[in-house]
Every structure is written in structure tokens, then in C-alpha cells.
Amino acid sequence: MNVKYYPLGELGANCCFVTDSSDSFSLVVDPGAPSVKIEELINDFGSEKLKYILLTHGHFDHIGNAAALKERFPASKIVISREDEPFTKNDHLNLAAYMGDITVTHFTPDIIVSDNDVIDFGSETIRVISTPGHTAGSVCYVIGDSIFTGDTLMKGTTGRVDFPTGSSSDMRNSLSKLSALKEDYKLYCGHGESSTLQYEKKHNIFLGNKII
């Protein structure tokens, strides 16, 4: 599996372009804003091979370009959790209503996921881990030895819990859930640098059963 990621938009949310190990399919995680580079990667790899647009949660800086990508590459399927599906049509939930000129084109997801769902991705699988806290429907996606954590877990920190549907107790439970994983996963985070699960277990004061 190959991963490339780029910070996009005013808040620098990371958008990931991922290909499976057999080079059969690709996917995009959290396309929050338009990106010529991401579209170039999709086209260079093969536009017909873009299988999924994975959304870790429903905030505007992670879903803002999902509808446009779906229109540009109609074979792809937009994936989001059941709890955050309302964010795709509600600018107060996705926070675009508070961001001045920023708009989100509303859309209908193709696939609604829940905890422990597994989706085929060429030679890989995508496993869904429900991690509420930043939003009620925040999820992490496990592909091979990597986890796409969105705003649940970031290098040295975690996401805010004071937005609509956020919860500090849910976040604490979600971080404990990730901390209980035994493997040393690579972490591709919603903002900032990538990391590893073992690094975060050692250095992130928010991880596990610590107080948020």
C-alpha cells in the first residue's frame, strides 16, 4: 500500500491518496478542499480505479470537496458513518455556517458504516473503528499496517470535543480503544504530521485512560 498526503484548505486538514498493494484501486481520505495535486494523482493512477472517498467525520475541512470529487469521478463511492451522515447536509453540524465564505456542497453518501465494518479494497481490506468524541460519528479506517485517524488522534494531541455532538467522555473511551491495539500502526492524522501508535502511546498525554 502506498500513501501520499497533503494539507488542504484554510485549516490544513490532511487529504490522503492511497493505493492498494496490487495497484488495482485507489481511494481518497478526507478531501476537505479542492486540490489539483490530488486530482493529478487520481488521473495518473487511473481515474476509473478510484474506488472510495473515505470520510473520517463530517466537518467541512474534511468533507468540503467530496461532492465535487464524486461528480468528477462517478465510479467512486463516498463513505461516512451513520452518526455523521447528517453533517453532509447541515452546515451548522459541519461548521461551514461559521466560516464566512466557505461552503460545502451537500451530498448523499453511498456507503454508511458502523464499528467493525469491513470493506474490500483490492488486495487490502478497510476496517472501520468507531471513535466518537470529536464528533458522534468520528471513525478511524484501518488499512494494512496503517490507521487513518482523522481528528481523533493526532501527533501529540487529539481533536477538540466542544463542537456539536462532541463529547469528552466519548473521546476518552475512543482513545483507550486505540491504545488497546497491540500492533504498531502507522498513523495518518487529520492535521499535522504522521506518527505511529507506539510513539503516541509513549508521548501523547491524551492517549489511553489519561484525563482529557
Residue pairs with C-beta under 8 A, 6 or more apart in sequence:
1 18
1 19
1 20
1 21
1 124
1 143
1 144
1 146
2 18
2 19
3 16
3 17
3 18
3 146
3 186
3 188
4 16
4 17
4 41
5 14
5 15
5 16
5 17
5 188
5 194
6 14
6 15
6 35
6 37
6 38
7 13
7 14
7 15
7 191
8 14
8 15
8 31
8 32
8 33
8 34
8 35
8 38
8 61
8 65
9 32
9 33
9 61
9 64
10 33
10 61
10 99
10 102
11 32
11 61
11 191
12 191
13 30
13 32
13 33
13 61
13 62
13 190
13 191
14 30
14 188
14 189
14 190
14 191
14 192
15 28
15 29
15 30
15 31
15 32
15 33
15 35
15 38
16 28
16 29
16 30
16 148
16 188
17 26
17 27
17 28
17 38
17 41
17 42
18 26
18 27
18 28
18 29
18 143
19 25
19 26
19 45
20 26
20 121
20 122
20 123
20 124
21 122
21 123
21 124
21 144
22 122
22 123
23 45
24 49
24 122
24 123
25 49
25 50
25 51
25 121
25 122
26 41
26 42
26 45
26 46
26 49
26 50
26 51
27 50
27 51
27 52
27 53
27 54
27 76
27 121
27 126
28 38
28 42
28 50
28 52
28 53
28 54
28 69
28 76
29 54
29 55
29 56
29 141
29 148
29 188
30 54
30 55
30 56
30 62
30 63
30 148
30 150
30 190
31 38
31 53
31 63
31 64
31 65
31 66
31 69
32 60
32 61
32 62
32 63
32 64
32 65
33 61
33 64
33 65
34 65
34 68
35 65
39 69
39 72
42 50
42 73
47 73
47 75
48 75
50 73
50 75
50 76
51 75
51 76
51 77
51 121
51 122
52 76
52 77
52 78
52 79
52 111
52 119
52 121
52 126
53 66
53 69
53 70
53 76
53 77
53 78
53 79
54 79
54 126
54 141
54 148
55 62
55 63
55 66
55 78
55 79
55 80
55 84
55 109
56 62
56 138
56 139
56 140
56 141
56 148
56 149
56 150
56 151
56 152
56 190
57 80
57 81
57 84
57 87
57 134
57 135
57 137
57 138
57 139
57 150
57 151
58 80
58 84
58 85
58 86
58 87
58 88
58 93
58 94
58 135
58 137
59 87
59 94
59 95
59 135
59 151
59 163
60 91
60 94
60 95
60 96
60 99
60 102
60 104
62 150
62 151
62 190
63 80
63 87
63 88
63 94
63 104
64 96
64 102
64 104
66 78
66 88
66 107
67 104
67 105
67 106
67 107
68 105
69 76
70 76
70 78
70 107
77 110
77 111
78 107
78 109
78 110
78 111
79 109
79 110
79 111
79 112
79 113
79 119
80 87
80 88
80 109
80 111
80 112
80 113
80 137
81 112
81 113
81 114
81 128
81 130
81 137
81 138
81 139
82 112
82 113
82 114
82 137
83 132
83 135
83 136
83 137
83 165
84 135
84 136
84 137
84 138
85 109
85 112
85 137
86 93
87 93
87 94
87 135
87 137
88 94
88 106
88 107
88 108
88 109
89 106
89 107
91 97
91 103
91 104
92 98
92 164
93 164
93 165
94 104
95 163
95 164
96 102
96 103
96 104
111 119
113 119
113 128
113 139
114 128
114 130
115 128
115 129
115 130
115 139
116 127
116 128
116 129
116 130
117 127
117 128
118 125
118 126
118 127
118 128
119 125
119 126
119 128
120 126
121 143
124 143
124 144
125 143
126 141
126 142
126 143
127 141
127 142
127 143
128 139
128 140
128 141
128 142
129 139
129 140
129 141
129 142
129 147
129 177
129 178
130 137
130 138
130 139
130 174
131 138
131 139
131 140
131 149
131 150
131 152
131 153
131 174
131 175
131 177
131 178
132 138
132 167
132 170
132 171
132 173
132 174
133 152
133 158
133 159
133 161
133 166
133 167
133 168
133 170
133 171
133 172
133 173
133 174
133 175
134 150
134 151
134 152
134 158
134 159
134 160
134 161
134 163
134 166
134 171
135 163
135 164
135 165
135 166
136 165
136 166
136 167
136 170
137 165
138 150
138 151
138 152
138 159
138 174
139 150
140 147
140 148
140 149
140 150
140 152
140 153
140 178
141 147
141 148
142 185
145 183
145 184
145 185
145 186
146 185
146 186
146 187
146 188
147 178
147 185
147 186
147 187
147 188
147 197
148 188
149 178
149 187
149 188
149 189
149 190
150 159
150 189
150 190
151 158
151 159
151 160
151 189
151 190
151 191
152 158
152 159
152 171
152 174
152 175
152 178
152 190
153 175
153 178
153 187
153 189
153 200
153 204
153 207
154 189
154 190
154 191
154 192
154 195
155 187
155 189
155 192
155 193
155 194
155 195
155 199
155 200
155 204
156 195
156 200
156 203
156 204
157 192
157 204
157 206
158 171
158 175
158 204
158 206
158 207
158 212
159 171
159 190
160 166
161 167
161 168
161 170
161 171
161 212
168 212
171 212
172 209
172 211
172 212
175 206
175 207
175 208
175 212
176 208
176 209
178 197
178 207
179 201
179 207
179 208
179 209
181 197
183 197
184 196
184 197
184 198
185 196
185 197
186 194
186 195
186 196
187 194
187 195
187 196
187 197
187 200
188 194
189 195
200 207
201 207
201 208
206 212
